[in-house]
Amino acid sequence: MLLGKLSFTYALFSAGCFAQCSATSLVGAYGYTIDGTITNADNRLVTASQIGRISFNGTGGYTGVAISTTGGKAEVSEYTGVIQVLADCTAVGKTGTGAGATDFDLVVTDSGNSFALVIRAGDATLSGNGAKIDNQGSCSNSSLSGVYGYQGNGTIAVDGRGRSFAEIGILNFNGSGGMTGTYSFVGAGTAERKSFTGGVYALADICYAAAGYKIDGVDYELNIFVVGGGNNFYYQEIAPGYVASGIGSRTVSR
């Protein structure tokens, strides 16, 4: 009898009775992060990372803004594209047109509140994930307040060569534009733990924040997209010869 139930369940699944996604499964604005490596014009692997905001219109189109860093050089760009969401919650998308277009595969998760993606390009190994910006249009400095734990990866220049590293830490936002932090860094033959004070940030209503602080006299720039009602964020951290990206979450949810 159990075998019969299992066979019946498999038949329903095979027939698509559990299909649950459509173009309307991705609607609204999402923050995201993508990282990995690409092969540059000199046939060398270089680290690439991107954070951004992408807005789906629910009918197969999207627009977005991205902060991309490749080989240590950052740039801001805007883009448009098309996406087809299939009933099994997978999707195929294309950003741009012609020879400069970027193809990707995406999986819709958490009832459309998040997604995972991978870029389809022969010279790149890039993947990432995104989450819905619940309070799009109503963010302010107070939307980013409290203590957040974070984890990220990146590269740092040592003797003219890029070396990989991993980092964890906490960032404490005071809700009015001030921040402090403590981090643990491992990589490039070094392990260290340091703290900083005197950081500043400004959060725009689209839930994007620009932050800055100094560590040992070096200026660091932090780009953040706040998601999950202020409980989480995606970030990219940039300094001379240094780039990292990752995810942060409140140590205690709102």
Sequence and secondary structure as in RCSB ss.txt:
>XXXX:A:sequence
MLLGKLSFTYALFSAGCFAQCSATSLVGAYGYTIDGTITNADNRLVTASQIGRISFNGTGGYTGVAISTTGGKAE
VSEYTGVIQVLADCTAVGKTGTGAGATDFDLVVTDSGNSFALVIRAGDATLSGNGAKIDNQGSCSNSSLSGVYGY
QGNGTIAVDGRGRSFAEIGILNFNGSGGMTGTYSFVGAGTAERKSFTGGVYALADICYAAAGYKIDGVDYELNIF
VVGGGNNFYYQEIAPGYVASGIGSRTVSR
>XXXX:A:secstr
 HHHHHHHHHHHHHTTTT    GGGSEEEEEEEEEEEEE TTS EEEEEEEEEEEEESSSEEEEEEEEEETTEEE
EEEEEEEEEE TTSEEEEEESSGGG EEEEEEEEGGGTEEEEEEE TTEEEEEEEEE TTTT   GGGSEEEEEE
EEEEEEEETTEEEEEEEEEEEEEESSSEEEEEEEEEETTEEEEEEEEEEEEEE TTSEEEEEEEETTEEEEEEEE
EEGGGTEEEEEEEETTEEEEEEEEESS  
